[in-house]
C-alpha cells in the first residue's frame, strides 16, 4: 500500500493544492510515462523512498497526461525527478539512476546543506546539465553549427531528429513517429537531440520549427508527427522519399 505522503497527481490544480499545503516541506516529483520501461523500475524505487521518508511529499506525475505541469518544469525526457522545498528547486535527477535519486533525497529530506538552485514563486527553471556544459566548451561558431546541422540533415534520404533512439525513445511523440516509420518500412537515420544542446536549439531556428521530433526528407524539413501521419495517409510520403 502506498504511503500517506504519496499521491498520483490528477490535474494542475491538484498538483498546486498538494504543494501549497506546507511550503516548508520537501517534495519529490516523479515525472514518468507508462510506455517507458525505466519508469516502471523507478516507480518502485520512488514508492520505497516515500515509505522511508514519511515527511517528504511524493508526487507521481504522468508527464504526457499532465503536459502543463511537465512543461512548467521543462521535462524533456522521462524518468525525471525534481526535488523542491516549497517553490524552491533543490535538485533534478535525470534517468533511471536509483542511487543518485536515493542520495539526492537523503541529502535534502532533513533540510538542504547547500544553497538552493533557485527561489521563485513561478515554476523553477532547470539547472545546467552536462550536455550544455560540454557544448559551451566547444565554442562552435554559428556558421560551423549550421554546416554541421546541414550535414546531419543530409546523412540519409530520411532523417529523424528525435528524443532518444528508435529502440529507446524518450518522449511519446518520438515513440509514435518511429513506430509509424517502422510500420511503413521506411528506412531512416536518426539523431538524438538530447545529446547535443547546440543542435537541438539550432534546428529550431534553422527549420523555424519549435518542437521535436522533426523529420527531414532529402535535406528539407517535412514536419512533426501530425504532418508525417497525414502524408502517409494520403500517399504523399512514399512519393516524397522515392
Helices and strands as residue ranges (DSSP letters): E 6-8, H 12-20, E 26-32, H 37-52, E 57-62, H 67-72, E 80-85, E 88-94, H 98-108, H 130-138, H 142-153, E 158-162, E 164-165, E 168-169, H 172-183, E 189-192, G 193-195, H 197-206, E 214-217, E 220-223, H 225-234, H 236-241
